[in-house]
Amino acid sequence: MDPGETPHTLQPEIKTSPEADGPDRKVSRVKGRKRKVRENDEGQAGKTKREADQESASCPMDVAPPKAKVSGRRKIASGVRTGKKRTRVPGDRKRAKFVKKYWQLDHIGRGGFGSVYAGFRKADWVPVAIKHVEDRMLPKPVSLNGKELPKEVAIMMKLAAEKDDSAGMSAPIELLEWYDLGNELILVLEKPFDSKDLHDYVVEHGSVPEWKAKLLMKQLVDAAIGLEKRQIFHRDIKLENILIDEGSSVPGVRLIDFGVSEIAEQDTIFTINCGTEDHQPPECFFQSCHSPGPTTVYQLGIVLYEMLHGAAFSTEEYLQRKLNMSSKLSEECQDFLRACWRKEPALRSTLTELQLHPWLI
């Protein structure tokens, strides 16, 4: 927030009234390095119950572990892998095929389930991103069209197969190839040539002006609706998982990292938070559960806040009424943010309602 600027206090609603004032406190700045991630154990009792649930469904409902303390650092929360181990297959031949086809270069990122490297395809020097995931970090495989596949592979194949020409359907990054080496999974992913993630963009350029944030948010809402149509719940939409194309006068956005995503109906209830802990919606605190639609809307509001303020968001601070909204934002923009952050998920705007919000039209 600029010096001397009058803050508007952000806070959760009391039932249906989200506009009450609270104390002011400036939030911490987004740091110049990626925020760390870690995993949480779900406990043996939760593990046993979730294994039983998973026997009858390829995309089961999660079972809640003891709630982890939110610490103000952006962390990935996830349960340990359950179910039978994947069948081990000799990986030397597949690794040799990968090495023959691709150059792997510098390390460019790490998520809750793997490390990502820049690279090139040797045949035509097309840039790619190469993601390595250790076998022990992989969630239980799922069934797609009668074939058992690693979950992230299945999700990305489903996204590609059901893509059409409507707005937002091409936003997810594409999976080019994958190699199951037995002890690890390698994903070769599309990497737009002149792009960087939105977190690095904000660190480099500072807060995004409202007119540009509107252009980006309109694309993100369309992308989220595209995921919803294909029954994909990303679970971790944040600055680090959004690529922005810097080579265009109207910057385009792409969604990356489907490592904690699920194939799920919109009314599915999840009792384990597998996204960034600081970004879990209020219902995770009060009801210990959440569902795809309201969670995605809440996360889009967080992305917009961090773009506009160049500052990190924490649900814990939001619930304690310690976050401030810039008074320089238009009234329609402020209303859009409040629509994303209503405490009760049933009162939160839907993705379709956000798409039709006056601020985006």
Secondary structure, DSSP 8 states (H G I E B T S, - for coil): --TT--EEEE---BTTBTT---------B--SS----------HHHHHHHHHHHTT-SS------S-----SS--B------SS-------HHHHHHHHHHEEEEEEEEE-SS-EEEEEEETTTTEEEEEEEEEGGG----EEETTEEE-HHHHHHHHHHHT--SSTTTT-B--EEEEEE-SSEEEEEEE--TTEEEHHHHHHHH-S--HHHHHHHHHHHHHHHHHHHHTTEE-S--SGGGEEEETTSSS--EEE---TT-EE--TT--B-S--SBGGG--HHHHHTS-B-HHHHHHHHHHHHHHHHHHSB---HHHHHTT-EEEETTS-HHHHHHHHHH--SSTTTS--HHHHHT-TTT-
